[in-house]
Amino acid sequence: MIKQKINNIFKPYFPEVLIDELITCYLELKQHYYCQEHRPSELDGGRFSEVVIRMIQHVIDGKYIQLGTKLPNVNKVLLDFEMVDGSKYYESMRIHIPRVLNSVYNIRNRRDVGHIGKDISANENDSNYVFIACTWILVELIRIYSEKTIEEAKQMVSKLVEIELPIIQNFDDAIKILKTDLPISEKILLILFIKQGEYLNDKTIMKHIEYNNEHYIVKRLIQLSKDGFIHRTDKSLNIITKKGIKFVIDNIDFSF
């Protein structure tokens, strides 16, 4: 399980409580972002930032401000990281990650997320940045504390997704769609929506939607690809597109 693999990478270096909170915050950020819930995703980015700040404190100071206790003057804390001995700590931990954290944290605190201001809402644009920035930070942390290449770390993070919807129930070896009256094409898109970032083969999709007519499923997948809702490779692997994500969010009722 990808969560456990990431946990194992960080376990020798960070307290378990920070690792758990890091993964939880990122999963919540990813769910809200993929569901185009922009304001919640920005708030998640702020929480994610506060966890990473504590992780850096742990590395540099050997201690950190406990979760649940407000961080003092975050901008100063982040600037202070840059002042530590560069020969003892990774440059990314001293400079690059703190600077990205500063921008993410300030979007949460100073933009349109929690306050009413004169500016036109920039939530969607900000949400895009927050998600990309937090993903970069997590990839960088995995790269630093493992023997993974950047590409390998990116692949791990892309697979770290747990989108939870009322009409979906996860079991050990299958995903169950509880809203049984959905058209086949919408069931396919819903499964690929849940598995964003992953390519699924035809048989896996058939298993999850509980439909055994392979000829018909392949026909629907080809049509969905032609319509731009999914991308289908030459090896018959399928992944949802941005257009497909928007269709699912705009047209499928997640309640049952």
C-alpha positions in Angstrom: 0.0 0.0 0.0 1.4 3.3 -1.1 0.6 5.1 2.2 2.6 2.5 4.1 5.5 2.8 1.7 5.7 6.6 2.2 5.3 6.1 5.9 8.3 3.7 5.9 10.4 6.2 4.0 9.9 8.9 6.6 9.7 6.7 9.7 13.5 6.7 10.5 13.6 10.5 10.4 10.3 12.0 11.7 7.9 11.3 14.6 5.0 9.1 13.6 2.4 11.7 14.5 3.9 14.2 11.9 4.1 11.5 9.2 0.4 10.5 9.8 -0.7 14.2 9.7 1.4 14.9 6.6 -0.2 12.1 4.6 -3.7 12.9 6.0 -3.4 16.6 5.1 -2.2 15.7 1.6 -5.0 13.2 0.9 -7.6 15.7 2.0 -6.0 18.4 -0.1 -6.0 16.1 -3.1 -9.6 15.0 -2.6 -10.8 18.6 -2.3 -8.7 19.7 -5.3 -9.9 16.9 -7.6 -13.5 17.6 -6.6 -12.8 21.3 -7.5 -13.6 22.4 -3.9 -11.1 25.3 -4.1 -11.5 27.0 -0.7 -11.2 23.8 1.3 -8.2 22.7 -0.7 -6.4 26.0 0.1 -7.2 25.5 3.8 -5.7 22.0 3.5 -2.6 23.5 1.9 -2.2 25.7 5.0 -2.5 22.7 7.3 -0.1 20.7 5.2 2.4 23.7 5.4 2.2 23.7 9.2 3.0 20.0 9.4 6.0 20.4 7.1 7.3 23.4 9.1 7.2 21.1 12.2 9.1 18.4 10.3 11.8 20.9 9.4 11.9 22.1 13.0 12.4 18.5 14.1 15.3 18.0 11.7 17.1 21.3 12.6 16.3 21.7 16.3 15.6 18.1 17.3 12.2 19.3 18.6 9.1 20.9 17.2 6.0 22.9 18.3 3.4 20.2 19.1 0.4 19.8 16.8 -2.5 21.8 18.2 -0.3 24.6 19.4 -0.3 27.7 17.3 2.9 28.4 15.3 4.4 31.8 16.2 5.3 34.3 13.4 5.5 31.7 10.6 7.3 34.1 8.2 10.1 34.5 10.7 10.3 30.8 11.4 10.7 30.1 7.7 13.3 32.8 7.3 15.3 31.5 10.3 15.6 28.1 8.5 17.7 29.8 5.9 20.2 31.0 8.5 21.2 27.5 9.7 24.5 25.9 8.8 24.3 24.9 5.1 26.9 22.2 5.5 24.7 20.2 8.0 21.3 20.3 6.3 19.9 19.8 2.8 19.5 23.0 0.9 15.9 22.0 0.1 15.1 21.8 3.8 16.7 25.1 4.6 15.7 27.2 1.6 13.6 25.8 -1.3 10.9 24.1 0.7 10.5 26.9 3.3 10.1 29.5 0.5 7.4 27.4 -1.2 5.8 26.9 2.2 5.7 30.6 2.8 3.8 31.3 -0.4 1.3 28.4 0.3 0.8 29.6 3.9 0.2 33.2 2.9 -2.4 32.3 0.3 -4.3 30.6 3.1 -4.0 33.5 5.4 -4.0 36.6 3.2 -6.1 35.9 0.2 -9.8 35.2 -0.2 -9.9 31.9 1.7 -11.0 33.0 5.1 -11.8 36.6 4.7 -14.0 38.9 2.6 -11.9 41.5 0.8 -12.0 43.8 -2.2 -10.1 41.5 -4.5 -11.9 39.4 -7.1 -11.8 35.8 -5.9 -8.8 34.0 -7.1 -9.7 30.7 -5.4 -9.4 28.5 -8.5 -6.1 29.9 -9.6 -4.8 29.8 -6.0 -6.0 26.2 -5.5 -4.1 25.1 -8.6 -0.9 26.6 -7.2 -1.4 25.3 -3.7 -2.0 21.7 -5.0 1.1 21.8 -7.3 3.3 23.4 -4.6 2.3 20.9 -1.9 2.8 18.0 -4.4 6.2 19.3 -5.2 7.1 19.5 -1.5 6.0 16.0 -0.8 7.9 14.7 -3.9 11.0 16.6 -2.7 10.7 15.1 0.8 10.5 11.6 -0.6 13.4 12.2 -2.9 15.6 13.6 0.0 14.8 10.8 2.5 14.9 7.8 0.1 16.9 6.5 -2.8 14.1 7.3 -5.2 14.6 9.4 -8.3 12.4 12.4 -8.8 10.3 10.5 -11.3 9.9 7.6 -8.9 8.9 9.9 -6.1 6.4 11.6 -8.4 4.9 8.3 -9.3 4.5 7.4 -5.6 2.7 10.7 -4.9 0.5 10.4 -8.0 -0.8 7.1 -6.6 -1.4 8.5 -3.2 -5.1 9.2 -3.6 -8.2 8.3 -1.5 -11.2 10.0 -2.9 -14.2 9.2 -0.8 -17.7 9.6 -2.1 -21.1 8.6 -0.6 -22.0 6.4 -3.6 -18.7 4.5 -3.5 -17.6 1.9 -1.0 -14.1 0.4 -1.0 -13.4 -3.2 -0.2 -10.1 -5.1 -0.1 -10.1 -6.0 -3.7 -12.8 -4.0 -5.3 -14.7 -0.7 -5.5 -18.4 -1.0 -5.2 -20.7 1.6 -6.9 -23.7 1.9 -4.6 -25.8 3.9 -7.1 -26.7 1.0 -9.4 -28.9 2.9 -11.9 -26.0 4.9 -13.4 -25.4 4.4 -17.1 -22.4 2.2 -18.0 -20.3 5.2 -19.3 -20.9 7.1 -16.1 -19.9 4.1 -14.0 -16.7 3.9 -16.0 -15.9 7.6 -15.5 -16.7 7.3 -11.8 -14.3 4.5 -11.3 -11.6 6.4 -13.2 -12.4 9.5 -11.2 -11.8 7.6 -8.0 -8.6 6.2 -9.4 -7.2 9.6 -10.7 -3.5 9.4 -11.5 -3.7 5.7 -12.3 -4.1 3.8 -15.6 -6.6 1.0 -15.4 -6.9 -1.9 -17.8 -10.3 -3.0 -19.3 -10.6 -6.0 -17.0 -10.1 -4.0 -13.9 -12.8 -1.5 -14.9 -15.2 -4.4 -15.7 -14.5 -5.9 -12.3 -15.3 -2.6 -10.5 -18.5 -1.8 -12.4 -19.5 -5.5 -12.3 -20.2 -5.8 -16.0 -18.9 -8.8 -18.0 -19.6 -7.9 -21.7 -16.0 -7.0 -22.7 -16.9 -6.1 -26.3 -19.4 -3.5 -25.1 -17.1 -2.1 -22.4 -14.2 -1.7 -25.0 -16.7 0.0 -27.3 -17.7 2.5 -24.6 -14.1 3.1 -23.6 -13.1 3.9 -27.2 -16.0 6.3 -27.5 -15.1 8.0 -24.2 -11.6 8.4 -25.4 -12.8 9.9 -28.7 -15.0 12.3 -26.8 -12.1 13.4 -24.6 -13.4 12.2 -21.3 -10.6 9.6 -20.9 -7.2 8.9 -22.5 -6.8 5.3 -23.8 -3.3 4.1 -24.7 -2.3 1.6 -27.4 -2.0 -1.0 -24.6 -5.7 -0.5 -23.7 -4.9 1.3 -20.4 -7.4 4.1 -19.4 -7.1 7.2 -17.4 -9.6 10.1 -16.8 -8.9 13.5 -18.4 -9.7 17.0 -17.0 -12.8 17.0 -19.2 -13.8 13.7 -17.7 -13.3 15.0 -14.2 -15.4 18.0 -14.9 -18.2 15.8 -16.3 -18.2 13.7 -13.2 -18.4 16.6 -10.9 -21.0 18.5 -12.9 -23.3 15.6 -13.8 -23.1 12.8 -11.3 -25.0 13.1 -8.1 -22.7 11.7 -5.4 -25.6 11.0 -3.0 -27.8 7.9 -3.2 
